[in-house]
Amino acid sequence: MAEPADLVAALVRSGHLTEPRWRDAFLAVPREQFVPPVAWAVPTDGAPPYPIDRRTGPARWREAVYTDTAVVTRQDDGEGDLVTATVPGSSSASAPGTVAASLELLDPYPGDRVLEIGTGSGWTAALLSSVLGSDAVASVEVDDQLAEQASANLGRAGFLPTLIRGDVALGWETGTLYDGIHVTCGVREVPMPWVEQTRPGGTIVVPWVPGFSHGHQVKFTAVGDGRAVGRFAGGSTRVLLRARRPVSPDFEGDGWRGGATLLDPRRVMRAAPGAHITISGMVPFVRAHGAAGAEGTFRVRMWDGSSQARVAYDPGSERAGVEQRGPRDLWDEVEAAYLTWARWGRPDRDRFGLTVTAIGHQVWLDEPDNRVAPPP
């Protein structure tokens, strides 16, 4: 059967786990103590999700626990049934590789105080407590049932970090400054309370999920003037912060403006992360979904709070059909942003950064003054 040492060895080989202190923590805090007996396993290698049940299939359950596999622990904020549900869910135990990478990015010093946003199962809070001591760790969870289960899990594992139930977007309003804030849920905008609660020079590690394609891990530094400045540091797929989850609009009805494009929409949707960061900076709050169809067709839907676009690629046609409605021509804006990225020489994700201020966030390329912004 799979064991904690097997997981650690695999994470070391993959490069997710490089620091001895975190390797020791992964060995000292068995993940099995934080995974429910019935759940859905979501492999990170692209294999289909599958149900796991500790009672009826203990070996399969344990394999999911001790491989780089995310585990959906909650469906529809507790209203859904994990036995019959399909994924994705509303809460999960993140894949160990994701957890290891984010903890190494946080890089707390001995004696640091860390605030975790999103307790979930409690495993990450236990890992932090193993390295820093329980007294140095506080964790906030908005879901009462998750918080109760996490408290029980942590107690059985022998860790007693400070657990707070409340709106995770507010952090913890006690006047305490933290040296690090570790965020376990995806956000489209970084809440300012997290910046305000970080000591100047402190670190905030956040999965930024702007809505166009997958998310990105960002390592911020609080710079002491009400801002946090950070660089992108790899990809990240996390369950979105509950209060910030988007609702897909209805694409039926009238009012569509017809058109066409020579740009293959597959190239946009399957582009490198740098392209999607550029699009998120130049076309703020746009969201998109693309899907392949029969006989080589491909369909894209895009939307924001006021406008929609749909693009239809057919391999037998030179141009893809475009329909748009609302005050913005979303496809036109996305196409222009993608081609701007191409003209810049297709910069990779690690050349981009993000600045958070009281009036919002700003994407930049290479240095904070080089803003990636909508055209005037």
C-alpha positions as CSV (number, residue, x, y, z in Angstrom):
1,M,0.0,0.0,0.0
2,A,1.1,3.6,-0.6
3,E,2.8,5.3,2.3
4,P,3.8,8.9,3.2
5,A,7.4,8.2,2.2
6,D,6.2,7.2,-1.3
7,L,4.4,10.6,-1.7
8,V,7.5,12.5,-0.5
9,A,9.8,10.6,-2.8
10,A,7.5,11.4,-5.8
11,L,7.3,15.1,-4.9
12,V,11.0,15.3,-4.6
13,R,11.5,13.7,-8.0
14,S,8.9,16.1,-9.6
15,G,10.7,19.1,-8.0
16,H,7.7,20.2,-6.0
17,L,9.4,19.4,-2.7
18,T,13.0,20.6,-2.3
19,E,13.4,21.9,1.3
20,P,14.2,19.4,4.1
21,R,11.9,21.1,6.6
22,W,8.9,20.6,4.3
23,R,9.9,17.0,3.5
24,D,10.0,16.3,7.2
25,A,6.6,17.9,7.7
26,F,5.0,15.8,4.9
27,L,6.4,12.7,6.7
28,A,5.3,13.9,10.1
29,V,1.7,14.8,9.1
30,P,0.1,11.9,7.3
31,R,-2.4,13.1,4.8
32,E,-4.7,10.2,5.5
33,Q,-5.7,11.9,8.8
34,F,-7.3,14.7,6.8
35,V,-9.0,13.0,3.9
36,P,-12.6,11.8,4.4
37,P,-13.5,8.1,3.9
38,V,-15.7,8.8,0.9
39,A,-14.6,11.4,-1.7
40,W,-13.7,12.0,-5.4
41,A,-10.1,11.7,-6.5
42,V,-8.9,14.1,-9.2
43,P,-5.5,13.0,-10.6
44,T,-3.1,15.8,-11.7
45,D,-1.9,13.8,-14.7
46,G,-5.2,14.3,-16.7
47,A,-6.7,10.9,-15.9
48,P,-10.5,11.0,-15.3
49,P,-11.7,11.6,-11.7
50,Y,-12.9,8.6,-9.8
51,P,-14.8,7.9,-6.5
52,I,-12.9,6.5,-3.5
53,D,-14.3,4.8,-0.5
54,R,-12.0,3.7,2.4
55,R,-14.4,1.0,3.5
56,T,-15.0,-0.8,0.2
57,G,-11.7,0.0,-1.5
58,P,-9.0,0.8,1.0
59,A,-6.1,0.3,-1.4
60,R,-7.5,2.6,-4.0
61,W,-8.4,5.2,-1.3
62,R,-4.9,5.1,0.1
63,E,-3.4,5.3,-3.4
64,A,-5.3,8.6,-4.0
65,V,-4.2,9.9,-0.6
66,Y,-0.5,9.2,-1.2
67,T,-0.1,10.3,-4.8
68,D,-0.2,13.8,-6.3
69,T,-4.0,13.7,-6.5
70,A,-6.5,16.3,-5.4
71,V,-9.5,15.0,-3.4
72,V,-12.9,16.6,-3.6
73,T,-14.2,16.7,0.0
74,R,-17.4,18.7,-0.4
75,Q,-20.0,19.1,-3.1
76,D,-22.2,22.1,-3.6
77,D,-21.1,23.7,-0.2
78,G,-22.4,20.6,1.6
79,E,-25.7,20.3,-0.2
80,G,-24.5,17.7,-2.7
81,D,-23.8,14.0,-2.2
82,L,-20.2,13.0,-2.6
83,V,-21.2,9.4,-3.4
84,T,-23.3,10.3,-6.5
85,A,-21.9,13.7,-7.3
86,T,-19.8,14.6,-10.3
87,V,-16.7,16.9,-10.0
88,P,-15.6,19.6,-9.7
89,G,-16.7,20.2,-6.1
90,S,-17.0,23.2,-3.8
91,S,-14.1,22.2,-1.5
92,S,-11.1,19.9,-1.9
93,A,-7.9,18.7,-0.4
94,S,-5.5,20.2,-2.9
95,A,-3.0,18.0,-4.7
96,P,0.1,17.5,-2.6
97,G,2.4,19.0,-5.3
98,T,0.3,22.2,-5.3
99,V,0.5,22.4,-1.5
100,A,4.3,21.8,-1.4
101,A,5.0,24.4,-4.1
102,S,2.9,27.0,-2.3
103,L,4.5,26.4,1.1
104,E,8.0,26.6,-0.4
105,L,7.0,29.9,-2.1
106,L,5.8,31.2,1.3
107,D,9.2,30.4,2.7
108,P,8.5,31.5,6.3
109,Y,11.4,32.2,8.7
110,P,11.7,30.6,12.1
111,G,9.6,32.8,14.5
112,D,7.2,34.0,11.7
113,R,3.5,34.2,12.3
114,V,1.4,32.9,9.4
115,L,-2.3,33.4,8.6
116,E,-3.9,30.7,6.4
117,I,-6.9,31.7,4.3
118,G,-9.1,28.6,3.9
119,T,-8.6,25.9,6.5
120,G,-10.3,23.2,4.4
121,S,-9.4,19.8,5.8
122,G,-6.8,21.2,8.1
123,W,-3.8,19.4,6.4
124,T,-2.0,22.6,5.3
125,A,-2.5,24.2,8.8
126,A,-1.0,21.0,10.3
127,L,2.0,21.2,7.9
128,L,2.6,24.8,8.8
129,S,2.2,24.0,12.5
130,S,4.7,21.2,12.2
131,V,7.4,23.6,10.9
132,L,6.5,26.8,12.8
133,G,4.7,25.5,15.9
134,S,0.9,25.7,16.4
135,D,1.2,29.0,18.3
136,A,2.5,30.7,15.2
137,V,-0.3,29.6,12.9
138,A,-3.9,30.9,12.5
139,S,-6.3,29.7,10.0
140,V,-9.7,31.1,8.8
141,E,-12.6,29.1,7.4
142,V,-16.0,30.4,6.2
143,D,-17.8,27.0,6.2
144,D,-18.9,25.9,9.7
145,Q,-19.0,22.2,8.9
146,L,-15.5,22.3,7.3
147,A,-14.1,24.2,10.2
148,E,-15.6,21.7,12.7
149,Q,-14.1,18.8,10.8
150,A,-10.7,20.5,10.4
151,S,-10.6,21.1,14.2
152,A,-11.3,17.4,14.8
153,N,-8.7,16.4,12.3
154,L,-6.0,18.7,13.7
155,G,-6.7,17.6,17.3
156,R,-6.3,13.9,16.4
157,A,-3.1,14.8,14.6
158,G,-1.8,16.6,17.7
159,F,-1.8,20.2,16.4
160,L,-3.6,23.2,17.9
161,P,-3.3,26.2,15.6
162,T,-5.7,29.1,16.2
163,L,-8.9,28.3,14.1
164,I,-11.3,31.1,13.2
165,R,-14.7,30.8,11.6
166,G,-15.5,33.8,9.4
167,D,-15.4,35.5,6.0
168,V,-12.0,34.5,4.7
169,A,-11.9,37.6,2.4
170,L,-11.6,39.7,5.6
171,G,-8.7,37.8,7.0
172,W,-8.8,38.1,10.8
173,E,-9.4,41.5,12.2
174,T,-7.5,41.4,15.4
175,G,-4.9,44.1,14.7
176,T,-2.3,41.3,14.4
177,L,0.3,41.7,11.6
178,Y,1.4,38.5,10.0
179,D,4.8,37.7,8.4
180,G,3.1,35.5,5.8
181,I,-0.4,34.8,4.5
182,H,-1.0,31.5,2.8
183,V,-4.1,31.3,0.6
184,T,-5.6,28.0,-0.3
185,C,-8.5,29.1,-2.5
186,G,-8.5,30.9,-5.9
187,V,-9.4,34.5,-6.1
188,R,-10.1,36.9,-9.0
189,E,-9.1,39.9,-7.0
190,V,-6.9,39.9,-3.9
191,P,-8.8,41.4,-1.0
192,M,-7.1,44.4,0.6
193,P,-7.5,43.1,4.2
194,W,-4.9,40.5,3.4
195,V,-2.5,43.2,2.3
196,E,-3.3,45.3,5.4
197,Q,-2.7,42.4,7.7
198,T,0.8,41.6,6.3
199,R,3.9,43.1,7.9
200,P,6.0,45.3,5.5
201,G,8.3,42.9,3.8
202,G,6.0,40.0,4.5
203,T,4.8,37.4,1.9
204,I,1.4,36.6,0.5
205,V,1.1,33.5,-1.6
206,V,-2.2,33.6,-3.7
207,P,-3.7,31.5,-6.4
208,W,-4.9,34.2,-8.9
209,V,-7.7,32.8,-11.1
210,P,-8.8,35.7,-13.3
211,G,-11.3,33.6,-15.3
212,F,-9.5,33.3,-18.6
213,S,-8.1,29.7,-18.7
214,H,-6.3,28.3,-15.7
215,G,-5.0,30.0,-12.5
216,H,-1.6,31.3,-11.6
217,Q,0.4,31.2,-8.4
218,V,1.6,34.7,-7.3
219,K,4.1,35.5,-4.6
220,F,3.5,39.0,-3.3
221,T,5.6,41.2,-1.0
222,A,3.8,43.8,1.1
223,V,5.8,46.9,0.4
224,G,4.6,49.0,3.3
225,D,2.5,51.7,1.5
226,G,-0.8,49.8,1.2
227,R,0.4,47.8,-1.8
228,A,1.5,44.3,-2.5
229,V,3.8,43.6,-5.5
230,G,4.4,40.1,-6.8
231,R,5.5,37.9,-9.6
232,F,3.9,34.9,-11.2
233,A,5.4,31.6,-10.0
234,G,3.8,28.8,-11.9
235,G,0.3,27.6,-12.4
236,S,-2.4,26.8,-9.8
237,T,-5.8,25.2,-10.0
238,R,-7.8,25.8,-6.8
239,V,-11.4,26.0,-5.8
240,L,-12.6,29.6,-6.0
241,L,-13.3,31.7,-2.9
242,R,-16.9,31.0,-2.2
243,A,-18.1,34.6,-2.3
244,R,-16.3,35.2,-5.6
245,R,-17.5,32.3,-7.7
246,P,-18.8,33.5,-11.1
247,V,-22.1,32.5,-12.6
248,S,-22.1,31.6,-16.3
249,P,-24.7,33.7,-18.3
250,D,-27.4,32.4,-20.6
251,F,-26.1,32.5,-24.2
252,E,-29.6,32.1,-25.8
253,G,-31.7,35.0,-27.1
254,D,-31.4,37.8,-29.6
255,G,-29.2,40.9,-30.0
256,W,-26.2,39.2,-31.5
257,R,-23.9,41.1,-33.9
258,G,-22.4,38.8,-36.6
259,G,-18.9,38.8,-37.8
260,A,-15.8,36.7,-38.6
261,T,-12.2,36.4,-37.7
262,L,-9.1,35.0,-39.4
263,L,-7.5,34.1,-36.0
264,D,-8.0,30.5,-35.1
265,P,-9.7,30.6,-31.6
266,R,-8.0,27.4,-30.7
267,R,-4.7,29.2,-30.7
268,V,-6.0,31.7,-28.2
269,M,-7.6,29.2,-25.8
270,R,-4.6,26.8,-25.9
271,A,-1.9,29.5,-25.8
272,A,0.8,29.7,-23.3
273,P,0.0,31.2,-19.8
274,G,1.7,34.5,-20.8
275,A,-1.0,35.0,-23.4
276,H,-3.8,34.5,-20.9
277,I,-2.2,36.8,-18.4
278,T,-1.9,39.5,-21.1
279,I,-5.6,39.0,-22.0
280,S,-6.6,39.2,-18.3
281,G,-4.6,42.5,-18.0
282,M,-5.9,44.1,-21.2
283,V,-9.5,42.8,-21.0
284,P,-10.2,42.8,-17.3
285,F,-12.8,40.4,-15.9
286,V,-13.3,38.5,-19.2
287,R,-14.0,34.8,-18.7
288,A,-14.0,32.2,-21.3
289,H,-14.6,28.5,-22.0
290,G,-13.6,26.6,-25.1
291,A,-14.6,23.1,-26.1
292,A,-13.8,20.8,-29.0
293,G,-16.7,19.3,-31.0
294,A,-17.2,16.7,-33.6
295,E,-15.2,16.6,-36.8
296,G,-12.6,19.1,-35.7
297,T,-14.9,21.9,-34.7
298,F,-14.2,24.2,-31.8
299,R,-16.5,26.5,-29.9
300,V,-15.6,29.4,-27.5
301,R,-17.9,31.4,-25.2
302,M,-16.7,34.6,-23.5
303,W,-18.5,36.9,-21.1
304,D,-18.1,39.6,-18.5
305,G,-20.7,41.4,-16.4
306,S,-22.3,43.1,-19.4
307,S,-21.3,41.5,-22.7
308,Q,-21.0,38.1,-24.4
309,A,-19.2,36.6,-27.4
310,R,-19.3,33.2,-29.1
311,V,-16.8,32.0,-31.7
312,A,-17.3,28.9,-33.9
313,Y,-14.3,27.3,-35.7
314,D,-14.9,24.9,-38.6
315,P,-11.9,23.2,-40.2
316,G,-13.6,23.6,-43.6
317,S,-13.8,27.4,-43.4
318,E,-11.0,30.0,-43.7
319,R,-12.7,32.2,-41.1
320,A,-14.3,31.5,-37.8
321,G,-17.8,32.9,-37.2
322,V,-18.1,35.5,-34.5
323,E,-21.2,36.7,-32.6
324,Q,-21.1,39.4,-30.0
325,R,-23.6,41.3,-27.9
326,G,-23.6,43.9,-25.2
327,P,-21.7,47.2,-25.0
328,R,-18.3,45.5,-25.5
329,D,-17.0,43.5,-28.4
330,L,-15.3,40.9,-26.2
331,W,-13.8,38.7,-29.0
332,D,-12.3,41.8,-30.7
333,E,-10.7,42.9,-27.4
334,V,-9.4,39.4,-26.7
335,E,-8.0,39.0,-30.2
336,A,-6.2,42.3,-30.0
337,A,-4.7,41.4,-26.6
338,Y,-3.5,38.0,-27.9
339,L,-1.8,39.5,-31.0
340,T,-0.2,42.2,-28.7
341,W,1.3,39.3,-26.7
342,A,2.5,37.8,-29.9
343,R,4.1,41.1,-31.1
344,W,6.0,41.2,-27.7
345,G,7.7,38.0,-28.6
346,R,5.3,35.6,-26.6
347,P,6.8,36.3,-23.2
348,D,6.5,33.5,-20.6
349,R,4.5,33.6,-17.4
350,D,7.5,34.3,-15.2
351,R,8.1,37.7,-16.9
352,F,4.7,39.0,-15.6
353,G,3.7,40.3,-12.2
354,L,0.7,41.8,-10.4
355,T,0.3,44.8,-8.1
356,V,-2.5,45.0,-5.6
357,T,-3.8,48.4,-4.4
358,A,-6.9,49.8,-2.7
359,I,-8.4,50.5,-6.1
360,G,-7.7,47.1,-7.7
361,H,-5.0,45.0,-9.3
362,Q,-2.7,45.8,-12.1
363,V,-0.9,43.3,-14.4
364,W,2.6,44.2,-15.6
365,L,5.4,42.9,-17.8
366,D,9.0,42.7,-16.5
367,E,8.7,45.6,-14.0
368,P,5.8,47.2,-12.2
369,D,5.9,50.5,-14.2
370,N,5.3,48.6,-17.4
371,R,1.6,48.1,-17.1
372,V,-0.4,45.6,-19.2
373,A,-3.7,47.6,-19.3
374,P,-6.7,48.1,-21.6
375,P,-6.0,50.5,-24.5
376,P,-7.0,54.1,-23.8
